[in-house]
Amino acid sequence: MKICIIGLGYIGLPTAAMFATHGHSVLGVDVNKKVVDALNKGKVIIEEPNLEETVNAAVKSGTLRASVEPEESEAFIICVPTPIKSDKTADLTYVESGIRTIIPYLKKGNIIILESTSPPGTTRDFIGQILKESGFIPGEDVYLAYCPERVLPGRILIELKENSRVVGGINEESGRIVKELYESFVKGEIYVSEATTAEMCKLMENTYRDVNIALANELAMLCEKMKVNAWDVIKYANKHPRVNLHMPGPGVGGHCIAVDPWFIVEKQPERAKIISLARNTNDGMPHYVLQRIKDLTKNVGGKVKVCILGVTYKPNVDDMRESPIIELIHLLKEQGNFEPVVVDNHVDLDGSKGRDLYTAAQDAHLLVLAVNHNEFKELDFARLSNVMKCPVTLDTRNFWDADTIEKAGMEYHLLGWGRNNS
């Protein structure tokens, strides 16, 4: 089948590569010419294991190419961002633009699939209305469905193939046809539902995790007050066969967990009380970490240098979308007396990429482990103790061993452990 995929980001590009390496002819469309030019050379500009090799093989075989404009195709897949606006409602600008971009190329019998995470009703009401206004009856003239991904960065190609999926058709025939298309490479189960049910399913998968993380973050704050180690509480509580507490941290990032729950709140603000509270709890964690930093450096006079390790939203990826560490850095700069210096070889923020960790820590008053990248696991803490003005650490991820750090002459603090809090 000839497939046109709109949006070549973290999901669109891997999806294009999977279809292109499983018997289809794929055109990837993106407004970013840099992305288009790279793909046509068999290159990618995002960090994901085995993606460039897969893209390169597809480009060389002639089954994958890119353009800034769509072409007539049998199936159109929308994989564009759905950002959150300042009022915590969904920005469907890119979805609307994607649909309107393909309308001149649509013919009766074509397939239209939305993969972008969207508020309930987007496929049936929002996209359906645009198609009707353009002279197409969804479910009759064109097949329309919602089919969200369920993948983890760092394992995208594996999970696109192995994970189960839900296809939400605008009608039964749309669901059946879209399921058949994805069966060309998906080895997991593919379940067929209706469009709004599938949208809610995707949102609740991430909302479940967000609420659980908020519970863990609240536990961490409680334990600090009660001089208890929250990480021990979680470890032992999870020995119960029906308990699975998540882990606390400096906040929740990424384009899914940090955003998707708000799409439910947007539709039912009077009912989504737990969801809203969890979001506010997790959004507030950078402020809480800021206060911890203030407490740990309160005796420092003048400018306070804080060396921050990691800025992406999760470890070992180059994705900074909705990263709580960016918010933390912004908050530190707002204070006026803090000088944050960032180290992260996955991305470049304020010169973070390629910056030597030990040079960055020179004369620092605090070392903050913000993201548990693999390269931060085995550090020379004795060396850090010697170069820092105040050899103090704040571990927000329970990544380091307290005894190892303290034997190296450093003071160790852990988010969620109140043993030595001021």
C-alpha positions as CSV (number, residue, x, y, z in Angstrom):
1,M,0.0,0.0,0.0
2,K,1.1,3.6,-0.6
3,I,1.2,5.4,2.7
4,C,1.7,9.1,3.5
5,I,2.8,9.9,7.0
6,I,2.4,13.5,8.2
7,G,5.0,14.3,10.9
8,L,8.4,12.8,11.2
9,G,9.1,13.2,14.9
10,Y,9.7,10.7,17.7
11,I,6.7,8.5,16.5
12,G,6.1,9.4,12.9
13,L,9.6,8.6,11.7
14,P,9.9,5.2,13.4
15,T,6.3,4.4,12.2
16,A,7.3,5.3,8.7
17,A,10.4,3.1,8.9
18,M,8.3,0.1,10.1
19,F,5.8,0.4,7.3
20,A,8.5,0.9,4.8
21,T,10.4,-2.2,5.9
22,H,7.2,-4.4,5.8
23,G,6.1,-4.2,2.3
24,H,4.7,-0.7,1.9
25,S,5.8,2.4,-0.1
26,V,6.0,5.3,2.3
27,L,6.3,9.0,1.9
28,G,7.1,10.9,5.1
29,V,6.1,14.6,5.2
30,D,7.5,17.2,7.5
31,V,7.6,21.0,7.6
32,N,11.2,20.8,8.8
33,K,13.4,20.6,5.7
34,K,16.3,19.5,7.8
35,V,14.4,16.4,8.8
36,V,13.3,15.8,5.2
37,D,16.9,16.2,3.8
38,A,18.4,13.9,6.5
39,L,15.8,11.2,5.8
40,N,16.4,11.2,2.1
41,K,20.1,10.6,2.8
42,G,19.2,7.7,5.1
43,K,20.0,9.8,8.2
44,V,18.0,10.7,11.3
45,I,18.3,13.7,13.7
46,I,16.8,12.0,16.8
47,E,18.5,9.6,19.1
48,E,16.9,6.1,19.1
49,P,18.6,2.7,18.9
50,N,18.6,1.1,15.5
51,L,16.4,3.7,13.9
52,E,19.0,5.2,11.6
53,E,20.0,1.7,10.3
54,T,16.3,0.9,9.7
55,V,15.7,4.2,7.9
56,N,18.9,3.8,5.8
57,A,17.9,0.3,4.7
58,A,14.4,1.5,3.7
59,V,15.7,4.6,1.8
60,K,18.2,2.4,-0.1
61,S,15.5,0.0,-1.0
62,G,13.4,2.8,-2.4
63,T,10.4,2.1,0.0
64,L,10.9,5.3,2.1
65,R,11.4,8.9,1.1
66,A,10.5,12.3,2.5
67,S,9.1,15.6,1.2
68,V,7.6,18.8,2.6
69,E,4.4,18.1,0.6
70,P,2.0,15.1,0.6
71,E,1.1,13.0,-2.4
72,E,-1.9,11.0,-3.4
73,S,-1.8,7.8,-1.3
74,E,-4.0,5.0,-0.2
75,A,-3.5,5.7,3.5
76,F,-2.7,8.9,5.4
77,I,-1.4,8.8,9.0
78,I,-1.2,11.9,11.1
79,C,1.7,11.8,13.6
80,V,2.0,15.5,14.6
81,P,2.5,17.1,18.1
82,T,-0.5,18.0,20.3
83,P,1.1,20.5,22.7
84,I,-0.5,21.8,25.9
85,K,-1.4,25.4,26.0
86,S,-0.8,27.8,28.9
87,D,-4.4,27.2,30.1
88,K,-3.8,23.4,30.2
89,T,-6.0,22.7,27.1
90,A,-4.9,20.9,24.0
91,D,-3.5,22.7,21.1
92,L,-4.9,21.0,18.0
93,T,-3.4,23.4,15.5
94,Y,-1.0,20.8,14.2
95,V,-3.7,18.1,13.9
96,E,-5.9,20.5,12.0
97,S,-3.1,21.6,9.8
98,G,-2.2,18.0,9.1
99,I,-5.7,17.1,8.0
100,R,-6.2,20.2,5.9
101,T,-2.8,19.5,4.2
102,I,-3.9,16.0,3.0
103,I,-7.5,17.0,1.9
104,P,-6.4,18.1,-1.7
105,Y,-4.9,14.6,-2.1
106,L,-7.8,12.6,-0.7
107,K,-9.9,10.3,-2.8
108,K,-12.9,8.1,-1.9
109,G,-11.8,4.9,-0.4
110,N,-8.7,6.4,1.3
111,I,-7.7,5.6,4.9
112,I,-7.1,8.4,7.4
113,I,-5.5,7.5,10.8
114,L,-4.8,9.8,13.7
115,E,-1.9,8.6,15.9
116,S,-1.4,11.9,17.8
117,T,-2.6,11.7,21.4
118,S,-5.7,13.9,21.5
119,P,-8.6,14.8,23.8
120,P,-11.6,12.5,23.6
121,G,-13.8,13.2,20.6
122,T,-11.0,14.6,18.4
123,T,-11.3,11.9,15.7
124,R,-15.0,11.7,15.5
125,D,-16.0,15.3,16.1
126,F,-13.0,17.5,15.2
127,I,-11.5,15.6,12.3
128,G,-14.8,14.3,11.2
129,Q,-16.3,17.8,10.9
130,I,-13.3,19.0,8.8
131,L,-13.8,16.1,6.5
132,K,-17.5,16.7,6.2
133,E,-16.9,20.4,5.4
134,S,-14.5,19.2,2.7
135,G,-17.1,16.9,1.0
136,F,-16.1,13.6,2.5
137,I,-18.4,11.5,4.7
138,P,-16.3,9.7,7.3
139,G,-16.9,5.9,7.4
140,E,-18.5,6.0,3.9
141,D,-16.3,8.1,1.5
142,V,-13.1,7.6,3.6
143,Y,-12.2,5.3,6.4
144,L,-11.3,7.1,9.6
145,A,-9.7,5.7,12.8
146,Y,-7.6,6.6,15.8
147,C,-4.7,4.3,16.5
148,P,-2.3,5.5,19.3
149,E,1.2,4.2,19.8
150,R,2.3,2.6,23.1
151,V,6.1,2.8,23.0
152,L,9.0,3.7,25.3
153,P,11.8,5.9,24.0
154,G,14.9,3.7,23.7
155,R,12.7,0.8,22.6
156,I,10.5,2.3,20.0
157,L,11.2,0.0,17.1
158,I,10.9,-3.1,19.3
159,E,7.7,-1.9,21.0
160,L,6.0,-0.7,17.8
161,K,6.2,-4.3,16.6
162,E,5.6,-6.2,19.8
163,N,3.2,-4.2,21.9
164,S,-0.6,-4.6,21.6
165,R,-2.6,-1.7,20.0
166,V,-6.1,-0.4,20.0
167,V,-7.7,0.7,16.8
168,G,-10.7,3.1,17.3
169,G,-12.7,3.2,14.1
170,I,-15.3,5.8,13.3
171,N,-17.4,2.8,12.3
172,E,-16.9,-1.0,12.2
173,E,-15.5,-1.0,8.7
174,S,-13.0,1.7,9.4
175,G,-11.7,-0.3,12.4
176,R,-11.4,-3.5,10.4
177,I,-9.5,-2.0,7.5
178,V,-7.1,-0.1,9.8
179,K,-6.4,-3.2,11.9
180,E,-5.5,-5.1,8.7
181,L,-3.0,-2.3,7.7
182,Y,-1.2,-2.5,11.1
183,E,-1.1,-6.2,11.0
184,S,1.5,-5.9,8.3
185,F,4.1,-5.3,11.1
186,V,2.5,-5.5,14.5
187,K,3.0,-8.8,16.2
188,G,1.1,-7.9,19.4
189,E,-2.7,-8.1,19.7
190,I,-4.7,-5.5,17.9
191,Y,-8.0,-4.7,19.5
192,V,-10.8,-2.9,17.6
193,S,-13.0,-0.4,19.4
194,E,-14.7,2.9,18.6
195,A,-12.7,6.1,18.2
196,T,-13.5,7.9,21.5
197,T,-13.0,4.8,23.5
198,A,-9.5,4.4,22.0
199,E,-8.7,8.0,22.7
200,M,-9.7,7.6,26.4
201,C,-7.7,4.4,26.6
202,K,-4.6,6.1,25.5
203,L,-5.1,9.0,27.9
204,M,-5.9,6.7,30.9
205,E,-2.8,4.6,30.3
206,N,-0.6,7.7,30.9
207,T,-2.9,9.1,33.6
208,Y,-2.7,6.0,35.6
209,R,1.1,6.4,35.7
210,D,0.9,10.1,36.4
211,V,-1.4,9.6,39.4
212,N,0.8,6.8,40.7
213,I,3.9,9.0,40.4
214,A,2.1,11.8,42.2
215,L,1.4,9.4,45.0
216,A,5.1,8.5,45.2
217,N,6.1,12.2,45.1
218,E,3.6,13.0,48.0
219,L,5.1,10.0,49.9
220,A,8.6,11.4,49.4
221,M,7.6,14.8,50.8
222,L,5.8,13.2,53.7
223,C,8.8,11.0,54.5
224,E,11.2,13.9,54.5
225,K,9.1,15.5,57.2
226,M,8.9,12.3,59.2
227,K,12.6,11.4,58.8
228,V,11.8,8.2,56.9
229,N,13.4,6.9,53.7
230,A,10.6,6.9,51.1
231,W,12.6,4.6,48.8
232,D,12.7,1.9,51.5
233,V,8.9,2.3,52.1
234,I,8.3,1.8,48.3
235,K,10.7,-1.1,48.1
236,Y,9.0,-3.0,50.9
237,A,5.4,-2.0,50.1
238,N,5.9,-3.3,46.6
239,K,6.6,-6.8,48.1
240,H,2.8,-6.9,48.5
241,P,1.5,-8.9,45.5
242,R,-1.1,-6.3,44.7
243,V,0.9,-3.1,45.2
244,N,3.0,-1.3,42.6
245,L,4.1,2.1,43.9
246,H,6.1,4.1,41.3
247,M,9.2,6.1,42.0
248,P,9.4,9.8,43.1
249,G,11.5,12.4,41.4
250,P,12.0,16.0,40.5
251,G,8.8,16.1,38.3
252,V,7.3,14.4,35.3
253,G,8.2,15.1,31.8
254,G,7.8,13.9,28.3
255,H,5.1,14.5,25.8
256,C,2.8,11.8,27.2
257,I,2.5,11.6,31.0
258,A,3.1,15.3,31.6
259,V,0.4,16.3,29.0
260,D,-2.2,13.6,28.5
261,P,-4.1,13.8,31.8
262,W,-4.9,17.5,31.1
263,F,-6.8,16.4,28.0
264,I,-9.2,14.5,30.3
265,V,-9.4,17.4,32.7
266,E,-10.2,19.7,29.8
267,K,-13.3,17.7,28.9
268,Q,-14.6,17.1,32.4
269,P,-13.0,19.6,34.8
270,E,-15.7,19.2,37.5
271,R,-15.2,15.4,37.6
272,A,-11.5,14.8,37.1
273,K,-10.5,15.9,40.6
274,I,-7.9,13.2,41.4
275,I,-6.3,13.6,37.9
276,S,-6.1,17.3,38.3
277,L,-4.6,17.1,41.8
278,A,-2.0,14.5,40.6
279,R,-1.0,16.8,37.7
280,N,-0.6,19.8,40.0
281,T,1.5,17.7,42.5
282,N,3.9,16.5,39.8
283,D,4.1,20.0,38.1
284,G,5.0,21.3,41.6
285,M,8.0,19.1,42.1
286,P,10.6,21.5,40.5
287,H,9.5,24.1,43.0
288,Y,9.9,21.5,45.8
289,V,13.4,20.6,44.6
290,L,14.2,24.3,44.4
291,Q,13.3,24.7,48.1
292,R,15.6,21.7,48.9
293,I,18.4,23.4,47.0
294,K,17.8,26.6,48.9
295,D,17.9,24.7,52.2
296,L,21.1,23.0,51.4
297,T,22.9,26.2,50.3
298,K,21.4,28.6,52.8
299,N,24.7,29.2,54.5
300,V,26.5,30.2,51.3
301,G,27.0,33.9,50.9
302,G,26.8,35.6,47.5
303,K,26.5,33.7,44.2
304,V,25.6,30.0,44.6
305,K,27.0,27.6,41.9
306,V,24.8,24.6,41.4
307,C,26.1,21.8,39.0
308,I,23.1,20.0,37.6
309,L,23.6,16.6,36.0
310,G,21.0,15.8,33.3
311,V,18.3,17.9,31.7
312,T,16.3,15.5,29.5
313,Y,12.9,14.2,30.8
314,K,14.2,10.7,31.3
315,P,17.6,8.9,31.3
316,N,19.6,8.0,28.2
317,V,17.5,9.8,25.6
318,D,17.8,13.2,23.8
319,D,14.2,14.2,24.5
320,M,13.7,17.4,26.5
321,R,10.0,17.8,25.9
322,E,8.2,19.0,29.1
323,S,11.3,18.2,31.1
324,P,10.9,19.3,34.8
325,I,14.6,20.0,34.9
326,I,14.3,22.8,32.4
327,E,11.7,24.3,34.8
328,L,14.0,23.8,37.7
329,I,16.8,25.6,35.9
330,H,14.5,28.4,35.0
331,L,13.4,28.7,38.6
332,L,17.0,28.8,39.8
333,K,17.9,31.6,37.3
334,E,14.8,33.6,38.5
335,Q,16.2,33.6,42.1
336,G,19.1,35.9,41.0
337,N,21.7,34.4,43.4
338,F,22.0,31.0,41.7
339,E,24.4,30.0,38.9
340,P,23.2,26.7,37.4
341,V,25.7,24.8,35.3
342,V,24.3,21.9,33.3
343,V,26.0,18.7,32.1
344,D,24.2,16.5,29.7
345,N,25.9,14.8,26.7
346,H,22.6,13.9,25.1
347,V,21.4,17.4,24.5
348,D,22.8,20.9,24.3
349,L,21.2,23.3,26.8
350,D,23.3,26.3,27.8
351,G,26.4,24.5,26.5
352,S,25.6,21.2,28.4
353,K,26.7,18.9,25.6
354,G,30.4,18.0,25.7
355,R,31.0,19.9,29.0
356,D,33.4,18.1,31.3
357,L,31.6,17.1,34.5
358,Y,34.6,17.8,36.8
359,T,35.3,21.1,35.2
360,A,31.6,22.1,35.6
361,A,31.7,21.1,39.3
362,Q,34.7,23.3,40.0
363,D,33.9,25.6,42.9
364,A,30.3,24.4,43.0
365,H,28.3,24.6,46.2
366,L,26.0,21.8,45.3
367,L,25.9,18.8,42.9
368,V,22.4,17.8,41.8
369,L,21.7,14.5,40.2
370,A,18.6,15.4,38.1
371,V,18.6,12.7,35.4
372,N,20.0,9.2,36.0
373,H,21.9,8.9,32.7
374,N,24.2,5.8,32.6
375,E,27.3,8.0,32.4
376,F,26.6,9.5,35.8
377,K,26.6,6.2,37.6
378,E,30.3,5.6,38.3
379,L,31.8,9.0,39.1
380,D,35.0,9.8,40.9
381,F,33.4,11.3,44.0
382,A,36.7,11.9,45.7
383,R,37.8,14.1,42.8
384,L,34.4,15.9,43.0
385,S,34.9,16.4,46.7
386,N,38.3,18.1,46.0
387,V,37.1,20.4,43.2
388,M,33.8,21.6,44.8
389,K,33.7,24.5,47.1
390,C,31.1,22.7,49.2
391,P,31.1,19.0,48.6
392,V,27.3,18.5,48.9
393,T,25.1,16.3,46.7
394,L,21.4,16.1,46.2
395,D,20.3,12.9,44.5
396,T,16.7,13.2,43.1
397,R,16.6,9.7,41.6
398,N,18.1,7.3,44.3
399,F,20.8,6.7,41.8
400,W,23.9,6.8,43.9
401,D,25.1,4.9,47.0
402,A,25.1,7.0,50.1
403,D,28.0,5.2,51.8
404,T,30.3,5.5,48.7
405,I,29.7,9.2,48.4
406,E,30.2,9.9,52.1
407,K,33.4,7.8,52.2
408,A,34.7,10.1,49.5
409,G,34.2,13.1,51.8
410,M,30.9,14.4,50.4
411,E,27.6,15.1,52.1
412,Y,24.8,13.1,50.6
413,H,21.1,14.1,50.5
414,L,18.4,12.1,48.8
415,L,15.0,13.4,47.7
416,G,12.5,11.5,49.8
417,W,14.9,10.7,52.7
418,G,14.7,13.0,55.7
419,R,17.5,11.7,57.7
420,N,19.8,14.7,57.4
421,N,17.5,17.4,56.2
422,S,17.9,20.9,57.7
